[in-house]
Amino acid sequence: MSNDTAAASGSLFRDVKNAFGELFSGKLDPRQELLIQVSFGLLGAMARADGVVSAEEAAFTNTLMEELKLNARARQIATESFTTGCRRDYDYSADAKRLLAQFKPGSSEVERLYSGLLRLAGADARIRPGEQRFLLQITKALGFPEDELHKRIPGIGAA
């Protein structure tokens, strides 16, 4: 791995950790457990959005769990949720609804999750068509207007 690649990877982990970090600290309560389930499910769906989950995406998720210092129970939930999110029959909209039943649209928790997903999507400096479709769908499912995605990632959805 080149120094530039390592530096970019480290920066991405810091960004995503900052987005998710405060959500998962300490002993898990039911709301935090839900956040882990939905967050890692959506990360799995994002990883699979371009058709295949790469070894790098799986490794990224494992490293993220370490960076977040998830305890054994939280890691188990995160791993199971990521695997569920990678399946073709994963219902991201049902998970988004479960999340929004506990955390209002626009809340800091929903905002951090959304920001983390956007950072992950742009991690390889290219957002593929399947990832674009997923981002458009999850933007709406999390209660954000479509133009929010366009503001945060200019040019997305352009042919």
C-alpha positions in Angstrom: 0.0 0.0 0.0 1.4 3.4 -1.0 1.8 6.2 1.6 -0.9 8.2 -0.2 -3.3 5.2 -0.1 -2.5 4.5 3.5 -3.0 8.2 4.4 -6.3 8.4 2.5 -7.5 5.2 4.2 -6.6 6.5 7.6 -8.4 9.7 6.9 -11.5 7.9 5.8 -11.5 5.8 9.0 -11.2 8.9 11.1 -14.1 10.5 9.2 -16.4 7.5 9.5 -15.4 7.0 13.1 -16.2 10.6 13.8 -19.6 10.2 12.1 -20.5 6.9 14.0 -18.2 7.1 17.0 -20.5 8.8 19.6 -23.3 6.5 18.6 -21.8 3.3 20.0 -19.8 4.1 23.0 -20.2 2.2 26.3 -22.7 -0.5 27.2 -25.4 -1.0 24.7 -29.0 0.1 25.3 -31.8 -1.0 23.0 -31.6 2.2 20.9 -27.8 1.8 20.4 -28.4 -1.9 19.5 -30.9 -0.7 16.9 -28.4 1.9 15.6 -25.7 -0.8 15.2 -28.2 -3.2 13.4 -29.3 -0.5 10.9 -25.9 1.1 10.4 -24.1 -2.1 9.6 -27.0 -3.4 7.6 -26.9 -0.3 5.5 -23.1 -0.5 5.2 -23.6 -4.1 3.9 -26.1 -2.9 1.4 -23.8 -0.1 0.3 -20.9 -2.6 -0.1 -23.1 -4.8 -2.2 -24.8 -2.0 -4.2 -22.3 -2.3 -7.1 -23.0 -6.0 -7.4 -20.3 -7.7 -5.3 -18.9 -7.2 -1.8 -15.2 -6.8 -2.2 -12.6 -8.1 0.2 -11.6 -4.5 0.8 -15.2 -3.5 1.8 -15.4 -6.5 4.2 -12.0 -5.6 5.6 -13.1 -1.9 5.9 -16.1 -3.0 8.0 -14.0 -5.1 10.3 -11.5 -2.3 10.8 -14.4 0.1 11.5 -15.6 -2.2 14.2 -12.2 -2.2 15.7 -11.9 1.6 15.4 -15.2 2.1 17.1 -14.1 -0.2 19.9 -17.2 -2.3 19.8 -17.6 -4.8 22.5 -18.1 -8.5 21.7 -21.9 -8.3 21.7 -21.9 -5.1 19.5 -19.4 -6.8 17.1 -21.6 -9.8 16.8 -24.6 -7.6 16.1 -22.6 -5.6 13.6 -21.3 -8.6 11.8 -24.7 -10.3 11.5 -26.2 -7.0 10.4 -23.5 -6.4 7.7 -24.1 -10.0 6.4 -27.9 -9.4 6.3 -27.3 -6.1 4.5 -25.2 -7.9 1.8 -28.1 -10.2 0.9 -30.2 -9.5 -2.2 -33.4 -9.7 -0.1 -32.3 -7.1 2.4 -35.1 -4.6 3.0 -33.2 -1.4 3.6 -36.5 0.6 3.8 -37.8 -1.6 6.6 -34.6 -0.9 8.5 -34.8 2.8 7.8 -38.4 2.8 9.1 -37.3 1.0 12.3 -34.6 3.6 12.8 -36.9 6.5 12.2 -39.4 5.1 14.7 -36.8 5.6 17.4 -34.8 8.6 16.0 -36.5 11.5 14.2 -35.5 12.4 10.7 -32.8 15.0 10.9 -31.8 13.9 14.4 -28.0 13.8 15.1 -28.1 10.0 15.0 -29.7 9.8 11.6 -27.5 12.6 10.3 -24.3 10.8 11.5 -25.4 7.6 9.9 -26.2 9.3 6.6 -22.9 11.2 6.7 -21.0 7.9 7.4 -22.7 6.2 4.4 -21.9 9.1 2.1 -18.2 9.0 3.2 -18.0 5.3 2.7 -19.6 5.6 -0.7 -17.0 8.0 -1.8 -14.1 6.1 -0.2 -12.7 4.9 -3.5 -13.2 8.3 -5.2 -15.7 6.8 -7.6 -19.4 6.2 -6.9 -20.7 3.5 -9.3 -24.2 3.5 -10.8 -25.5 0.8 -8.3 -24.1 2.9 -5.4 -25.7 6.0 -6.8 -29.1 4.2 -7.0 -28.7 3.0 -3.4 -27.7 6.4 -2.2 -30.8 8.0 -3.8 -33.0 5.3 -2.3 -31.5 5.6 1.2 -31.5 9.4 1.1 -35.3 9.3 0.7 -35.8 6.4 3.2 -33.9 8.3 5.9 -36.2 11.3 5.4 -33.8 13.6 3.5 -34.9 15.3 0.3 -33.2 14.1 -2.8 -31.5 17.4 -3.4 -29.6 16.9 -0.1 -27.7 14.1 -1.7 -26.9 16.4 -4.7 -25.7 19.1 -2.3 -23.4 16.8 -0.5 -22.1 14.9 -3.5 -22.3 17.2 -6.5 -22.8 15.5 -9.8 -24.3 12.3 -8.4 -27.1 10.9 -10.5 -25.7 12.6 -13.6 -25.3 10.4 -16.6 
